[in-house]
Structures are given as C-alpha cells and as structure tokens.
C-alpha cells in the first residue's frame, strides 16, 4: 500500500520528537495509534461486509442455477411421462 521503509519512519520519529518534544510525544503517539486502530477496524468491517455480500450473491446465483436445472429436468420428465401415456403408434403403413 504505502512504501514506507525504516529510514522514512526514523526521519518521521526524529521530526516528531523535535516538534512535539519529549513530554507530548508519547501522548501524540497513543492518539495516532488510536486513530490507526479505528481506521483498521473500519476497513476490516467494510471488507467483511463486502465479502458477505459477495458470498450471498454467489449463493443466490447457484440457487437460481439449481432451480433452472430442476425446472429443465421436470419439463423433460413430464415430456417422457406424456409420451409413455400415449398409445403406441403403428408405424407399418
């Protein structure tokens, strides 16, 4: 996602230490961690909901396909049953 290496993180930490000072830096780090956790939790929630919707859609599609197959089989079975009920034709003309 973001290509941030160790050297970039070190520069950010040094700048934060210089700007905020040693007294406010731990509080700011906790606050930033809190927002990162909230953002991750929100992202996971959205992702899980999307996965559930996709799974439900796949299930609906497979159910519709199964119903179509059952209707086709039922139609074929009814055709065979109606042919079996007809009297045999005499094809010797």
TORVEXVO-869185 format. One record per atom (N, C-alpha, C): x, y, z; residue in three letters. Coordinates in steps of 0.001 Angstrom, whole numbers, plus 500000, padded with zeros to 6 digits. Example, Ala and Ser with C-alpha at 12.3 -4.5 7.8 and 13.67 -1.06 7.14 Angstrom:
2
513190494310507800ALA;512300495500507800ALA;513200496700507800ALA;512850497750507080SER;513670498940507140SER;512900500030507870SER;
END
This chain:
93
500838498833500000UNK;500000500000500000UNK;500885501232500000UNK;501407501617501151UNK;502359502715501228UNK;503738502099501324UNK;504642502602500538UNK;506001502058500556UNK;506850502919501485UNK;506728502643502779UNK;507468503397503792UNK;508454502439504435UNK;509722502773504315UNK;510756501931504887UNK;511163502392506273UNK;512135501689506819UNK;512602502004508168UNK;513225503391508229UNK;513977503771507205UNK;514633505083507237UNK;513610506218507238UNK;512510506069506487UNK;511467507091506493UNK;510794507180507857UNK;510545506034508476UNK;509946506036509806UNK;510871506686510827UNK;512148506453510707UNK;513116507058511612UNK;513123508576511458UNK;513074509067510231UNK;513033510513509991UNK;511761511114510579UNK;510624510436510386UNK;509361510921510947UNK;509425510967512465UNK;510006509946513084UNK;510117509911514544UNK;511010511036515057UNK;512114511304514391UNK;513018512376514833UNK;512339513729514681UNK;511654513959513575UNK;510948515231513371UNK;509840515392514411UNK;509108514321514682UNK;508048514388515694UNK;508630514695517064UNK;509766514101517397UNK;510416514366518680UNK;510848515823518769UNK;511373516363517685UNK;511813517764517694UNK;510624518725517761UNK;509545518409517047UNK;508394519317517004UNK;507579519239518290UNK;507277518031518737UNK;506398517865519894UNK;507138517913521224UNK;508347517484521221UNK;509098517427522477UNK;508860516115523185UNK;509714515802524132UNK;509617514506524816UNK;508393514367525727UNK;507794515483526152UNK;506642515386527049UNK;505356515030526287UNK;505164515638525113UNK;503916515433524369UNK;503999514295523356UNK;505191513802523066UNK;505333512754522041UNK;504622511457522407UNK;504733510928523635UNK;504011509675523943UNK;502489509811523818UNK;501962510955524244UNK;500524511176524135UNK;500107511247522662UNK;500902511923521859UNK;500612512019520431UNK;500724510647519758UNK;501684509849520174UNK;501831508505519604UNK;500634507629519958UNK;500147507726521210UNK;498957506963521598UNK;497743507410520792UNK;497608508725520612UNK;496486509266519843UNK;496549508788518396UNK;497729508817517802UNK;497890508339516421UNK;497595506847516343UNK;498052506083517324UNK;497768504645517350UNK;496288504354517466UNK;495580505180518252UNK;494142505022518404UNK;493438505223517064UNK;493820506260516331UNK;493199506516515038UNK;493554505448514016UNK;494769504933514080UNK;495151503855513161UNK;494323502603513457UNK;494145502282514747UNK;493326501118515113UNK;491882501297514654UNK;491337502495514846UNK;489961502753514401UNK;489840502623512879UNK;490812503151512163UNK;490769503069510702UNK;490868501614510243UNK;491746500846510882UNK;491869499423510517UNK;490586498667510828UNK;489998498936511993UNK;488755498256512362UNK;487648498589511368UNK;487572499843510972UNK;486562500244509989UNK;486812499553508651UNK;488060499501508240UNK;488401498856506973UNK;488042497369507017UNK;488367496705508123UNK;488041495280508236UNK;486528495064508242UNK;485808495972508873UNK;484354495863508894UNK;483782495988507490UNK;484247496963506745UNK;483764497157505375UNK;484136495964504509UNK;485363495474504664UNK;485803494329503863UNK;484975493080504174UNK;484715492834505475UNK;483913491664505852UNK;482491491775505309UNK;481924492969505367UNK;480577493162504847UNK;480540492932503344UNK;481544493420502641UNK;481612493217501193UNK;481775491735500855UNK;482605491030501600UNK;482783489596501367UNK;481488488840501619UNK;480742489235502655UNK;479462488576502933UNK;478464488826501810UNK;478439490047501293UNK;477538490358500186UNK;477901489541498944UNK;479200489428498663UNK;479626488643497502UNK;479281487166497677UNK;479457486657498889UNK;479116485261499151UNK;477613485043499002UNK;476817485989499483UNK;475367485867499356UNK;474958485915497887UNK;475603486775497104UNK;475290486857495676UNK;475663485560494963UNK;476811484980495309UNK;477203483695494718UNK;476204482604495089UNK;475746482636496320UNK;474767481645496768UNK;473455481810496009UNK;473022483059495798UNK;471800483299495028UNK;471949482795493597UNK;473120483044492987UNK;473333482586491613UNK;473283481065491533UNK;473943480392492455UNK;473944478926492418UNK;472549478382492692UNK;471792479056493554UNK;470418478630493821UNK;469547478813492582UNK;469715479929491889UNK;468960480150490652UNK;469332479120489590UNK;470617478790489475UNK;471042477773488514UNK;470464476411488863UNK;470438476090490157UNK;469875474804490580UNK;468375474767490288UNK;467686475881490541UNK;466251475925490234UNK;466006475775488741UNK;466818476397487915UNK;466669476263486464UNK;466916474816486040UNK;467911474169486619UNK;468185472773486286UNK;467021471877486710UNK;466436472173487849UNK;465285471378488314UNK;464093471585487382UNK;463864472826486952UNK;462756473083486021UNK;462985472356484699UNK;464227472367484200UNK;464528471653482956UNK;464306470156483113UNK;464767469610484226UNK;464593468175484468UNK;463117467838484626UNK;462365468717485288UNK;460934468487485466UNK;460222468501484111UNK;460587469452483258UNK;459983469503481925UNK;460309468261481114UNK;461561467828481173UNK;461946466626480433UNK;461217465402480976UNK;461060465330482284UNK;460360464199482901UNK;458883464207482514UNK;458283465375482473UNK;456874465466482060UNK;456713465058480590UNK;457674465439479732UNK;457619465033478328UNK;457692463522478200UNK;458600462908478941UNK;458737461449478896UNK;457479460785479435UNK;456911461355480493UNK;455693460768481070UNK;454527460897480105UNK;454407462020479414UNK;453304462182478458UNK;453483461247477262UNK;454721461016476830UNK;454965460070475736UNK;454654458644476168UNK;454898458337477433UNK;454626456987477922UNK;453128456743478031UNK;452333457792478250UNK;450887457630478365UNK;450207457466477009UNK;450820457939475934UNK;450228457824474601UNK;450231456359474164UNK;449193455976473425UNK;449200454594472924UNK;450292454429471869UNK;450830453239471745UNK;451895453050470772UNK;451382453251469352UNK;452176453883468531UNK;451804454146467131UNK;452179452947466272UNK;451352452694465331UNK;451666451624464392UNK;452375452270463202UNK;453617452000463065UNK;454403452640462020UNK;454536451751460780UNK;453727450690460625UNK;453781449808459458UNK;452749450213458443UNK;452807451149457738UNK;451798451561456774UNK;451998450891455474UNK;
END
